[in-house]
């Protein structure tokens, strides 16, 4: 499972770091949750999931995975519905909204990790 999760987590982390760099260059590029830009929180969620892949202890793996997933999925759901309700904007990557990309990545990562086949 970790082998399937690793490329998804790394691609999400690369996208989030790109958005962090764009937000540093042009303040306000990413929408904010309070005073913190969302791309920073998404990057932290992907880092927590990435760390959970490399931990050996089962309790730390579970803690970091579910904390990162809960953070990422909740932010992705909020900011995926915000443009539909005209509440908040979403950053774009190659003309695709980042909030939908992150929602897809977090959802697929969560399903890969939790569904037993």
N, C-alpha and C positions, 0 to 999 in steps of 0.2 A: 504493500500500500504506500509506503513512504517513497518508493521509486516512482509511483504514479503521481504522488503529490508534489514532489520536488520541482519538476518543470513548471507546474502551475503556480506554485508559491514564488519561484524565482521570477517568472514573467510578471506576476502581480507586483512583486517588489521593485522590479525594474521600472514598470509603469508608474508606481507611486513615487519612486525617487526622481524620475523625470518630472513629474508634476511638482514635487517639492522644489526642484531646481528652477522650474518656471515660476513658481510662487515667490521664490527668493528674488528672481530677476524682475518680475512684475507683480508687485504686491496686490493681492486680491484676485489672482488667477484661479485659485481654488476657493470654493465657498467655505465659509467659516461656521463652526459650531461653537458659539460663544465667541471667544477671542482666538481659538486655535483653528488653523486651516485644516480641513478634512483630509487633505493628502498626507499630512503629518501623522494623523491618527491611523489612516489606512496603512502607511508604511510600518508603523509600530505593530499593527495587527499582523501583517505579513511576517515581520521579524519574529513575533512570538510564535507563530505557526512554524516558521523555519527552525527556530530553536527547539520546538517540540519534536521535530524529526530527528535531531541529533542527540537528544537526551537519552540516557540509558535507563534511568529510574522511571518506572511506570507512573508513579504519582505525579512527578514533575512533567512528564509527557502529557498526561491528561490535563493537568492544570493549565499549562501554557497553551495547549491546543484549544481547549474550550474557551479560555479567556480571549485568545486572539480571534477565534471564530465568532464568539458572541459580539465582540467589539466591531469586527469587520462586517458581519451580516446586519447588525442593527444600524450601523451608519449607512451601509449600502441600501438598505430598505428605505430609510428616511430620505436619503438624497435621490433615490430612484423615483419616489413618489412626489417629491417636491417640484420638479419641473412640470409634471403632469397637472399639478394643482396651482401652478404659477406662483409658488412660494419662494423658491430659491433656484439659482442656476446651477449648472453642472459643468465641470471642466471637460474639454473635448480633446481627444487624441485621434488624429487622422479622421476627423469628422464623425467620430463615434463618441457618445457621452461616456465619460469615465465611470460614472456611477453605475451604469448598466454593465459595463465590463467587470467592475469590481464585484457587483452582486453575483454575476455569473461565476466568476472565479471562486469567491468564497463559498457559494452554494455547492459547486462541484467538488471542491476540496472537502467540505463538510460531509458530503454524501460518500465520497471515497473512503474517508476515515471511519465513518460510523456504520455504514451498511456492511453486514457480514454476508459474504457470498460463498 
